[in-house]
Every structure is written in structure tokens, then in C-alpha cells.
Amino acid sequence: MKAALPTQEIEPGLGLIPGDFGRGNAPFPWAWVLSTTSVRALCIAHFGGPRPETAVLLNVYSGGAHCCTLIDAYRVTSNSSLIERDLGNPGASLISVGSHAVLVTADNAFAYQFASYGGSGMPLKTLELRGHSFVVTTREHLNWVAVDAGFQWGSYVQSQPGYGLGWLAAWAADECTLGQSAQLASTLGQVQAQGMLDSTLAGWPSGSAYLDQLRSFLASHGYCQRKT
């Protein structure tokens, strides 16, 4: 019998990523979703920040089973040059926050790290155009991160034993972003004590090795400190 998981404050719900991204409980004017008929490859977006920017955005997809999505931006200035961001596997949505736009995507670094692509959870990431580059602004949108954390945790809970460690990794990253490092450490300790970090998939980290690799990965990618 599968052991009971520790109760989480964030309940499983609709995720912003992956799946029907941009729909559900995220208000948006339109989304770049390749599988629908509402795809808009070109638009004008107004970004906020200390020095608001207006840019023409182009969504470029390289094709293939998973990869790759590129966002090309041209600022509406007299001397605009191409600003490009490679998102990797995830798609993106442009979501309106007040009077400015936010690009919502996922952290591609988690793909294939703790499971195959199909079992890889990728935590939410937001980008905004600031000057001559896209900058990560995820910590400015913690309400979305909380929704994504619920989705990642729910996906882990609903996975077959030994198959959900990719989702657990993404949930851990979201918890770090939310400032829940202490709760994260406690939960991971309980999950490990119940033997629920043992993967049944050959070639992927399992047990204490998984936990050690996860801690190092979260620290190296700016989520949590190594002591978590």
C-alpha cells in the first residue's frame, strides 16, 4: 500500500504549465499555444518595469517532438535590434497584468534531469523585457507560482509509485521560490523516510542520491540554498 504523503498547504489544481497553458485560472488576452487554432505568432506587447518597453514579439517554433520555442523581440525604438530568448521545450503565454505584459513559460533546465521528458515537471518562470534583454521576474508573480506548485504536487501525488520524482523536483523549485525552504526540507525528509524517493526507472536518480542531486540542482539554479 502506498504510504500517505504529508499534507500540503497548496492543494492540487489546474496548472499554468504544462497542458492547456494560458487557460484555466490565468487571465490572458491571448496565448501562444501550438495545438490550438488561436495561435498568434506576432503581436505588440507593452512591458512594465522601471523603464517600460513596447516591442513587437514573434513566436518561432523549430518543430520536433519537444523543442524548441524562441521568442524574438524588436523594441519600438529608432535603433531597435533583435532580442531573442530560447525557451527550449516549453511554450509561452503572454498574460496581461494591469497595463503591462508578462511572458509566462517554464524552466527548461528541469527537462530530462530527474525523469524522462514525459515525467519531467518544469517549474513556472516569468520573463519581462527590460532594456536589451528578457529578465526573469518569477518572484514578482508568486500567486502564479503557488498555483503551479499545487499542480506539480498534485501530479506527483497522482503518479504511480516510483514515477513522479520529476514532478516532485518542480514542486520543490516552486516551494523555494515561495520562500518555503523550511517546509520543503521537512516534507522531503518525510517523503524520504517513507521510502517514496525510490525510482523504478532505470538510469534516473533514486533515494538518497535523488535527494542529494535535487538539493545541488536547486542551489546551482538559484532556487534554494544547498543546506535545504
KEBATI-814449 format. One record per residue (C-alpha): residue number from 1; x, y, z; residue in one letter. Coordinates in steps of 0.02 Angstrom, whole numbers. Example, Ala and Ser with C-alpha at 12.3 -4.5 7.8 and 13.67 -1.06 7.14 Angstrom:
NODE  seq      px      py      pz  type
NODE    1     615    -225     390     A
NODE    2     684     -53     357     S
***
This chain:
NODE  seq      px      py      pz  type
NODE    1       0       0       0     M
NODE    2      64     172     -43     K
NODE    3     108     273     111     A
NODE    4      13     433     146     A
NODE    5     102     589      90     L
NODE    6     122     738     204     P
NODE    7     -21     862     191     T
NODE    8      24    1017      92     Q
NODE    9     -47    1191     111     E
NODE   10     -62    1207     -77     I
NODE   11    -196    1093    -146     E
NODE   12    -180    1013    -318     P
NODE   13    -269    1112    -452     G
NODE   14    -257    1171    -630     L
NODE   15     -78    1206    -677     G
NODE   16     -18    1354    -777     L
NODE   17     111    1237    -852     I
NODE   18     105    1115    -941     P
NODE   19     -51    1060   -1036     G
NODE   20    -181    1190   -1079     D
NODE   21     -63    1328   -1033     F
NODE   22    -135    1503   -1028     G
NODE   23    -311    1442   -1000     R
NODE   24    -395    1389    -839     G
NODE   25    -367    1513    -700     N
NODE   26    -243    1629    -784     A
NODE   27    -318    1789    -859     P
NODE   28    -243    1818   -1029     F
NODE   29    -279    1913   -1190     P
NODE   30    -211    1775   -1299     W
NODE   31     -87    1632   -1292     A
NODE   32      46    1553   -1400     W
NODE   33     -19    1376   -1396     V
NODE   34      35    1271   -1544     L
NODE   35    -104    1142   -1527     S
NODE   36    -249    1264   -1545     T
NODE   37    -320    1371   -1684     T
NODE   38    -293    1530   -1582     S
NODE   39    -107    1537   -1616     V
NODE   40     -43    1713   -1642     R
NODE   41     138    1713   -1696     A
NODE   42     153    1902   -1700     L
NODE   43      96    2037   -1579     C
NODE   44     139    2202   -1496     I
NODE   45     168    2194   -1308     A
NODE   46     187    2331   -1179     H
NODE   47     306    2281   -1039     F
NODE   48     321    2370    -871     G
NODE   49     470    2392    -758     G
NODE   50     570    2548    -712     P
NODE   51     579    2595    -895     R
NODE   52     426    2524    -987     P
NODE   53     459    2447   -1156     E
NODE   54     347    2417   -1307     T
NODE   55     403    2281   -1425     A
NODE   56     346    2178   -1572     V
NODE   57     356    1994   -1522     L
NODE   58     374    1846   -1639     L
NODE   59     348    1668   -1581     N
NODE   60     462    1548   -1676     V
NODE   61     446    1360   -1660     Y
NODE   62     583    1250   -1730     S
NODE   63     474    1096   -1744     G
NODE   64     505     923   -1673     G
NODE   65     429     821   -1535     A
NODE   66     476     939   -1395     H
NODE   67     593    1078   -1447     C
NODE   68     612    1224   -1470     C
NODE   69     520    1387   -1439     T
NODE   70     608    1552   -1475     L
NODE   71     541    1724   -1432     I
NODE   72     605    1863   -1544     D
NODE   73     577    2041   -1485     A
NODE   74     601    2205   -1576     Y
NODE   75     585    2358   -1466     R
NODE   76     485    2501   -1540     V
NODE   77     629    2624   -1547     T
NODE   78     726    2711   -1683     S
NODE   79     875    2592   -1667     N
NODE   80     795    2427   -1620     S
NODE   81     892    2265   -1639     S
NODE   82     840    2084   -1617     L
NODE   83     822    2022   -1438     I
NODE   84     800    1833   -1435     E
NODE   85     761    1712   -1294     R
NODE   86     772    1524   -1317     D
NODE   87     641    1441   -1206     L
NODE   88     687    1264   -1253     G
NODE   89     547    1137   -1237     N
NODE   90     410    1241   -1152     P
NODE   91     290    1353   -1244     G
NODE   92     238    1525   -1182     A
NODE   93      88    1633   -1149     S
NODE   94      77    1821   -1143     L
NODE   95     -27    1869    -992     I
NODE   96     -91    2043    -953     S
NODE   97     -52    2109    -778     V
NODE   98    -134    2277    -758     G
NODE   99     -70    2383    -902     S
NODE  100      82    2279    -946     H
NODE  101     126    2108   -1015     A
NODE  102     216    1960    -939     V
NODE  103     282    1809   -1033     L
NODE  104     242    1651    -936     V
NODE  105     339    1493    -975     T
NODE  106     431    1356    -880     A
NODE  107     610    1318    -830     D
NODE  108     679    1204    -965     N
NODE  109     829    1159    -856     A
NODE  110     720    1028    -768     F
NODE  111     682     932    -929     A
NODE  112     763     759    -925     Y
NODE  113     852     795    -759     Q
NODE  114     753     681    -643     F
NODE  115     644     583    -764     A
NODE  116     606     563    -948     S
NODE  117     527     711   -1037     Y
NODE  118     351     646   -1008     G
NODE  119     383     638    -821     G
NODE  120     481     799    -806     S
NODE  121     393     935    -711     G
NODE  122     457    1108    -755     M
NODE  123     425    1249    -631     P
NODE  124     345    1409    -686     L
NODE  125     454    1550    -749     K
NODE  126     404    1726    -800     T
NODE  127     502    1842    -913     L
NODE  128     487    2026    -949     E
NODE  129     578    2137   -1072     L
NODE  130     691    2257    -981     R
NODE  131     806    2359   -1089     G
NODE  132     903    2248   -1208     H
NODE  133     858    2079   -1135     S
NODE  134     722    1970   -1060     F
NODE  135     743    1956    -872     V
NODE  136     669    1827    -753     V
NODE  137     534    1907    -643     T
NODE  138     457    1749    -568     T
NODE  139     472    1810    -388     R
NODE  140     361    1958    -433     E
NODE  141     218    1839    -475     H
NODE  142     207    1723    -326     L
NODE  143      19    1697    -347     N
NODE  144      54    1605    -510     W
NODE  145     197    1509    -430     V
NODE  146      78    1450    -293     A
NODE  147     -43    1385    -424     V
NODE  148      98    1296    -514     D
NODE  149     160    1220    -351     A
NODE  150     -12    1145    -323     G
NODE  151     -10    1073    -498     F
NODE  152     163     997    -480     Q
NODE  153     124     922    -309     W
NODE  154     -41     852    -373     G
NODE  155      48     773    -521     S
NODE  156     173     692    -402     Y
NODE  157      38     626    -286     V
NODE  158     -62     554    -431     Q
NODE  159      89     469    -511     S
NODE  160     120     284    -492     Q
NODE  161     247     243    -356     P
NODE  162     423     274    -420     G
NODE  163     368     377    -571     Y
NODE  164     336     551    -502     G
NODE  165     506     615    -449     L
NODE  166     516     735    -596     G
NODE  167     357     821    -535     W
NODE  168     422     823    -357     L
NODE  169     578     915    -415     A
NODE  170     474    1051    -499     A
NODE  171     366    1067    -343     W
NODE  172     523    1087    -238     A
NODE  173     583    1228    -351     A
NODE  174     416    1318    -334     D
NODE  175     423    1299    -146     E
NODE  176     595    1379    -145     C
NODE  177     530    1524    -248     T
NODE  178     387    1545    -125     L
NODE  179     509    1555      19     G
NODE  180     453    1390      95     Q
NODE  181     626    1314     117     S
NODE  182     593    1252     293     A
NODE  183     429    1168     244     Q
NODE  184     513    1095      91     L
NODE  185     653    1018     193     A
NODE  186     528     943     315     S
NODE  187     419     870     178     T
NODE  188     565     796      82     L
NODE  189     627     717     243     G
NODE  190     458     637     274     Q
NODE  191     444     576      95     V
NODE  192     619     501     107     Q
NODE  193     579     417     274     A
NODE  194     427     335     193     Q
NODE  195     535     263      54     G
NODE  196     445     365     -78     M
NODE  197     601     433    -162     L
NODE  198     640     264    -238     D
NODE  199     626     271    -426     S
NODE  200     577     119    -527     T
NODE  201     651     195    -684     L
NODE  202     825     138    -733     A
NODE  203     951     274    -762     G
NODE  204     870     408    -655     W
NODE  205     922     461    -478     P
NODE  206     835     372    -336     S
NODE  207     826     376    -147     G
NODE  208     961     474     -56     S
NODE  209    1053     502    -220     A
NODE  210     897     587    -291     Y
NODE  211     883     699    -138     L
NODE  212    1065     748    -145     D
NODE  213    1057     784    -331     Q
NODE  214     897     884    -309     L
NODE  215     973     992    -172     R
NODE  216    1127    1029    -278     S
NODE  217    1022    1064    -432     F
NODE  218     906    1185    -341     L
NODE  219    1056    1278    -269     A
NODE  220    1152    1288    -433     S
NODE  221     999    1357    -523     H
NODE  222     963    1491    -393     G
NODE  223     810    1414    -309     Y
NODE  224     863    1357    -135     C
NODE  225    1024    1357     -38     Q
NODE  226    1121    1192     -31     R
NODE  227    1075    1164     153     K
NODE  228     892    1131     106     T
***
